[in-house]
Amino acid sequence: MKLLVRDAGWRGLLMVGMCRSNRLAHAAARPYTTAVMNALSSHVHFGDNLAFLRGMASASVDLVYVDPPFNTGKVQRKTRMKTSSDEKGDRTGFGGRRYATEIGASTEYSDIFDDYMAFLEPRLREAYRVLKPTGALYLHLDYREVHYAKVLLDKVFGRECFQNEIIWAYDYGGRPKNRWPAKHDNILYYVKDHAHFTFNREDIDRIPYMAPGLVGPEKAARGKLPTDTWWQTIVPPGGRESTGYATQKPLPILRRIITASSNPGELVLDFFAGSGTTGVAAAELGRRFLLVDENPQAIEVMRKRFEGLPDVIFVGQ
């Protein structure tokens, strides 16, 4: 069911629908209100995301997806590796074949917070402010902080605007011996107006029925709408999609979110941009994107990733 009449054209980060005196007051306080004027461009900004958000116009974004640090209490680090067939290599693969390993660049960031909610709350309040009335937020976390974030978002958006807790399930990595292995992330989905929002049900990718013989050939061929549990492998280390960036998320996850909760030509914001997966998926689907990150390594990864995309403007570095 499509609940949104598409907005005509991008008003960028300009103040719309406010009296003149309020527009001038906000423009003075918000340094980024006229920073993005080209309706055909997407942007990557280097810098502090809270300062950037506070400089944005209210009701200027159609969809927000954010994948902030999970507060793991560790420095997240990833080193890229390449392997090539070599009889004298240092690794043994399938069938006894030998491979040589080449160590590439490393990326890292600190994921340690004394008061994680105090860090997250002002950013989520700004995300609510910059969303259009028909907009949606997807907040990507894991078991460590998602319960506290749910309580916070209920206050920011209102409990009636909570739509789903999406479980992204995967099966990769180590298995502790003293508890059930944690093999899922949590994505909280909120809308700004529970009566009027975008959800493009017919455009979402379909998944196979587990018992196709019970639904008939036509339904089986079409597949079914995914539930709130999404099975999707992580980005394989060394695979074609991998950028080598720590915590890179798979493209199919972002494609599904952006397809469901935005329309072609609209603006998608990710202010914990990391490797830029949100931007790649948005560009593939004909949306514009606005990405923010303060990690120079992330900006460098995105520069390489967006080399083949026209109309991507980097600001601040």
C-alpha positions, 0 to 999 in steps of 0.5 A, a space after each residue: 500500500 502506497 501512502 505517500 503522494 510524491 513530493 515534486 522536486 527537491 527543496 534541498 536544505 532550504 527552509 520551506 513553509 515558515 514565515 519570513 522572520 523564522 526563516 531568517 532566524 533559522 538561516 542565521 543559526 544553521 550554517 548549512 541551510 544553503 550549502 546544498 543547492 543542486 537538485 541533481 547532486 548527492 553529497 558526502 560531508 566530512 565533519 561532526 554529524 551533530 553540528 551538520 544536523 543542527 545546520 540543516 533545514 527542518 523537514 528537508 529529508 525523505 528517509 533517514 537510515 543510520 548505523 551508529 557505533 554499537 558501543 561494543 567497548 572496543 576499537 573496531 578494526 578491519 584489514 583487507 586481504 587478497 588471496 591469489 593461487 600460488 603453489 608456495 603460498 601461506 594458506 591451504 584452501 579447498 582441495 589442498 590448493 595453496 594460496 598466497 595472502 596479500 595484506 591491504 589497508 586497515 580501517 578502524 574507529 573507536 566504539 567506546 562510550 561512557 554514556 551512549 544514550 547521551 551521545 545518541 539522543 541529540 542526533 536522533 532528535 535532529 533526525 526527527 526534526 529534519 525528516 519530512 512529515 511523510 518521512 521514516 527513520 531506520 536505526 540500526 543497532 544490536 542487542 547491546 543498546 537497542 532496548 534503550 534506543 527503543 525507549 528513547 525513540 518512543 519519546 522522540 517519535 511517539 509510540 504510535 509511530 513505531 512500525 517494526 523491529 526488523 531482525 537482520 539474521 546471519 550466520 558468521 563468526 565465532 561461537 561462545 561456549 557459555 551462551 547462545 551465539 549472537 547472530 543478528 542485528 536490530 533495526 528500529 523502524 519509525 515513521 514521523 506520521 503514523 497515518 501518512 507515510 511511504 511504504 512501497 509494498 509492491 516494489 519490495 523484493 520477494 523471497 521464496 515460500 518455504 512450502 511452495 507446493 501449498 500456495 500454488 504455482 503463481 504465488 510460488 513463482 512470485 514469492 512472498 513479501 519478507 517478514 520482519 526477520 531478514 536472512 542475509 549474509 554479511 559482506 564476505 571478507 575479500 568478496 567483490 562487494 567488500 571495501 575493507 571497511 570495518 562494519 560495512 553492511 550488505 547492499 541488499 539490506 539498504 536496497 530493501 529499506 530504500 525501496 520500501 520507504 522512499 521514492 525515486 528522486 527523493 533524498 536519503 540521509 545517513 549521518 554515520 555513513 561509514 563505507 557509503 553503502 547507503 549512498 551506493 544503494 540510493 544511487 542504484 535506485 534513483 534516489 539522491 543521498 546525503 552522507 556524513 562522517 567524521 572518519 577520514 578513512 571512511 571518506 577515503 573509502 567513499 571517494 573510491 567507491 563513488 568514483 564511477 558515479 556522476 554528480 557526487 560532491 565531497 564537502 569538507 575534505 
